[in-house]
Amino acid sequence: MRIERINIEEIKDVREGVDLALLDPLIEKFRDKKGKMIPLLQGTQDIYGYIPREAFEKISGETGLKLSDMFGVATFYAQFRMNPVGKHIVKVCHGTACHVQNANSITEAMQEALGIDDGETTEDGMFTLESVACLGCCSLAPVMMIGDDTFGKLTGTQAIRIIKEIRKKELKQNQPD
């Protein structure tokens, strides 16, 4: 499972496309409120899909929150992302029921099929793979969730087939008529 601290130096530098002006209403909303750090981080992630380094710096500069405190919170809680994620987030459950039903085979199949490790995003930006503690679908173990769609009683082969279908749909949608 992905439960490791992220080294600040490892955070990808993704400067293009980050419009920091989008943060202005969020910062104004929480500027003088107690307990503003987590709502600011959540709101920032809602805006960009992750928390860009420049956003940390802007929030710190405008609210007085310490960068080290914000990084500490953002790297402690699994809900926060420090790097851009793919269009489709593939969550493979590794809770007890899924683990017993060989969830590792699903994760390994996904890693091989996508060419990425747990927590990484494919080069084309299509998929991000995540191992999660529990998806709450124990009766369907082993389970994988992509977006709002849940797939249960999976084998590695079935999981790969699902990924291939999503890719096929994406290619079809992106082809000119």
N, C-alpha and C positions, 0 to 999 in steps of 0.2 A: 504494500500500500504506500501511497505517496504521503508520508508524514515526515518531511524533512524541512529544515529551515532553509530559506532561499538566501544565498549570498548576494548582497547588493551589487557587487561587481558583475554577477552573472545576469543581471536584468538586461534584457536586450534594449538597445538604444533605438527607439522607433520614433523619430522626430517628425517625419512627414505626415500630414493629415491630422495633426493634433491641434484643434482650434480651442485654445484656452479660454476664449471669450464665452464658450458654452458653460463654463463654471461660474460665471458671474452671478446668475440668479440663485444658484445653489449656495454659494458662499454668503450672499446677502441674507438668505433665508435662515442660515444657522450662525451667522457672525457672532452674535452676542448671547448665544444660548449655551447653557451648561451641557456637558455630555455630547458635544457636537462632532467629535472625531469620527465615530463609527457612521453616523448618518452622512457625513461629508464623504467618507470613503465609499459608502454604498452608492450614494448619488453619483459620484464620479464614475464608478464602475458601470452604473446604469447608462451613463452618457456615452462612454467610450467602449464598453465591453470588457475593459480592464482598467488598471490605474496607471496611466503613463507617469514616468518620472517627473516630467514637467508639471504635471498636475499636483504632485506632492509639493513641489517647490512653490507653486502659486498659492496653494492652500496655506502652506506654512507662512509665506510672506504676508498674506492678507488676514490671517486669523491669529497668528502668534503661536500656533501649534508647532511643537518641535518636530523636525524631520525624523529624528531617531525614534520618537514616540509613535509617529504615524507608521513608519516602516515596521516597528515592533508589532503593532496591532495588525497591520496588513499581512505580515508573514506568519503571525500566530494563527489567525483564523483562516480555515480552508476556503471560506466563501470568496476571499479576495484573490484577484489575479493580477500578476505583475507584468504579464506579457499578453499580447493579443491572442485571442483564441480563434479556432476555426468556425466556419459557418455552422457545422454540426458538431456538438459535443457528445462524444460517445462515453457514457458512464457505465462501467462494469462493476456490478455489486460484488463486494468481497466480505459481506456479513457472514455470520456463522452458517446459515442455511445454504447460501451460495458457495461458500468456501468448501463445505462438505460435499456439495454437488459438482466440484471441480471448476470453480470460477477461474482458476489460474489458466485453464486451457482456453477459455474465452479471451482473456487478456493476452496470452501468448499468441493466439491466432490473429488478434487485432494488431498487435505489434508487428508481426510478420507481414500481414496484408497491407498495412498502412506505411510500413517502413519507419516507424517512430517508436519511442519508448513512452512509458506511462508519464503523463503530464506534458507531453509534447504535441505540437501541431504539425500537420503535413505541410510540405513546402508550398503546395497550391492553396493553402489556407482553407481547405475544405473540411478537415476533421481534426479535432483535439481529442486525445484519449485520456481518460481519467479513471483510476480505481477509486471507488467510494466505499465507505464503511457499511452503508445500508440504504437500499432503495425502498424498503418497506413492502416488498412483494415476495415474502419468503415462500409462499405456496407455489410460486412460479420458478423457484431456483433451478439453475443459475439464471440470473437476469441481467439484461443490458438495457439501457435507456438512451435513446437518441432524441434530443429535443423533448417533446412531450409524449413520444411513442415508447412504450415498454414492450420488450421482447423477452419471453420466458421459456423455460425448459430448453435452453439453447445448448448446442454443441459449437465447437470452434468453426466447423464447416458452415453451419447455419448462420453464424454471426458474420462470416466473410461474405456469404451470399447477400445478406441484408446491406452491407456496405457497398457491394457491387451494384445493387439495385438503386441505391441512393445516388451513386456516381452516374449511373446510366440516366436517371431522371434529370440530374443537374446538367449533363451534357446535352440532353434533348431540349431542355428549356433554354440553353444558351446558344443553340443553333439558329441561324437566321432562317426565316420561312422560305 
